[in-house]
Each structure stands twice: as C-alpha cells, then as structure tokens.
C-alpha cells in the first residue's frame, strides 16, 4: 500500500511548480490524495480494518488542512489543484 519511489516521482513530476519542487502544497495534496485513494480501495475489501480506517481519516484531515491553507493563500492555485485531482464536483 505504500507509495513506490517511481509512483511518488511521477506524482511529484505532474504537480511540481518548478524544477526542484518536491514539497509545495500542490505536491503534498496530490501525494495525500493518492494514498487516500489506495486506502479507500483497501477498505472496500477489508471493512473491519479499523486501524487503516483511522489512518485514512488522519490523511483526509491532513489534506483538508493543506487545501484550506492553499485556499487562504492563493485561490487560483487551489482551484487548479481541485480541477487536476477531481476532488470537488
């Protein structure tokens, strides 16, 4: 379930703002979203895995805080991230 090095590099490559960017809010939200999606798929098969469910809720909270920060600092970047990741409908 952990991100492979190749998958992480691919996500960072898609969402980075400049050549050496590895930790901007966009990259962090994209990495969290990938982990959230993986845990969601895991929980569809293992409904009673409560420790994974708790971890998923913690990740969702982290992503929510990152998105709130991004919304507060730059709304256009916030909207672009939502569009790229398909988070809001």
N, C-alpha and C positions, 0 to 999 in steps of 0.2 A: 504494500500500500504506500510505501514511502516513494517520494519522487526520485526518479533516476537522474543521474547527472545530465544525461542527454535531454531528457524532458524538461528539466529545470533551465538548461541553457536555451532550449527552444522557446520557452515561455518568456524568459528574460529578453531574448532577441526580438520577439514580437512586440514587447511593450516598453522597451527602454526609450528614454528621451534623448540620450546622446551615446556616444561610442563606449564610454566606460561606466554607464549607469547600471547598477545592479540593485539599488535599494530605494528607488523613488516610490512614491505612494502607488503609482500605477502598477509597477512591477510587483510590489507586495500584495496588492489586491488580486492581481492575476494569479500569483502563486497560491494565495489562500483559496481562491475560487477553485483551482484545480484540485487542491487537497479536499475541499468540501465536497466536490462532485464525486471524488473517489470514495470518500467515507459514506456518502449517501448511497452509492451503489452497493457498498459492503453491507450497510444496514438493511437494504431491501432483502438480502438473503439471510442475514443474521439479526432478526428483530429483537432478540433478547440480549444483545451485546451492549450492556449499559455503560461500560467504560468507554466504548467507542462513541456512544451517543453523547456522553458528557464531553468528550474531546471535540466532537462535531459542534456542539453548542458553544464551546470556548472559541473555536475557529470562526464561527459565524459572528460572535461578539467582536473579535479582533478585526474582522473585515468590515463590520459596521462602523467601528471607530475610525478605521482608515478612510472609509468613504465619507464619514462626517468631516474629518479633517480636510479632505480634498474638496468637499463641497464648500467649506468655510474659506479656504484659501483661493481656489480657482474653479469657478463653476463650469467653465468651458472644458477643462480637463476632466472634471467629474462626469460631465455628460458624455464625453468621448469614451471614458472607461466603461460607463454603463452600456453604451452602444456596442463597444467591442466585445464585451463579455456577455451581453444579453441578460443583464440582471433584472431590469425592471421592464414591465410590459405596458 
